[in-house]
């Protein structure tokens, strides 16, 4: 049997990649299975539950019409317990039967700046990981973890392996590979770099399925529907999509038999998804929080917030993506229908996180493209303006939940909010804007957009 070693056994992986392998196995193709574990000591309860259940768990899916169905997923054949030295993960990654190493660590977990360079200055955990690996210890960032695994595989003669990124990162295979090679350069390990370049591939991919954090009521519904007291149950929307560049060095599952699109280039799908879905998702989460909502579907059904999202896509995002083989207007409407599904109960807290990675990755490119073509970007500017208003509430301790952002330096964020001109300070932040930071048209357009956001917030306060 061939294995995919997956790093990051979170909800998205278990509602997405693991489902496709499960479907192949249900068809009788038992040639592939998943072994999975985490690089960090998180999700301990879920990992323990998966171990106790032999890797099995129930996925509840919900249609926009509220129809629920239940599937017991059995593709994770090996749950790897966490150890600080990562010995069990490394052993699995060294095994020649492991043909693919895949990973889901969220956008901020790649530590890349606007020019795709590792941002050593901003991330002390990345610097600490480098020193740990230099000292012969296991790494716990995606790069340190992969180095620990790939070094062992190289020494053991484990053979070629594909490194498959499953995160919402533009050009995710190329960029994570670039970060890995930079990390290896910083180690000074020329032998490993040569081995990685020759014996690995890193296909780009686009992944899509809304998967909220599991809540206790999911397990209650699963038990009522199946009779199983599943401690690792989760839920996701019925929509699912995976587009992968067919660039594998050591074989792959026949994913095309279960609906995965295997393509030469994923770029058109990737851009449409990141700009029309991911950026819109953040827009609704930030605006919804400012309006006092807890859930994404509430903001989606708010006429003013829906118009912000619709106008952003229609006025600014679609024009810079054309020509495109995808019907972008139809894609926009499907996305908004998905976000409006109340049965998903996806929280603004989950979607609002990591803005200091999402703005440069998902929103700034549309502004940059409009600048390059001499166009206006009033509609897309509302998105970062919403986050500035959100950030000011965070600064004042008025966000009703914990905001998480791996790429944000809290001191810098507080300084932006304390500045005499917060809009100018915000527009000058290079983490968010890269080479556009301080551009006069960016400052002017953000200022107008921020005034519109303030009027929106004031109107909600009066309501």
Beta strands, then each sheet from edge to edge (+ up, - down):
strand 1: 2-7
strand 2: 32-37
strand 3: 57-62
strand 4: 68-73
strand 5: 76-79
strand 6: 98-103
strand 7: 161-165
strand 8: 200-201
strand 9: 205-208
strand 10: 234-237
strand 11: 241-245
strand 12: 261-263
sheet 1: 5+ 2+ 1+ 6+ 7+ 8+
sheet 2: 4+ 3- 10-
sheet 3: 9+ 11- 12-
end
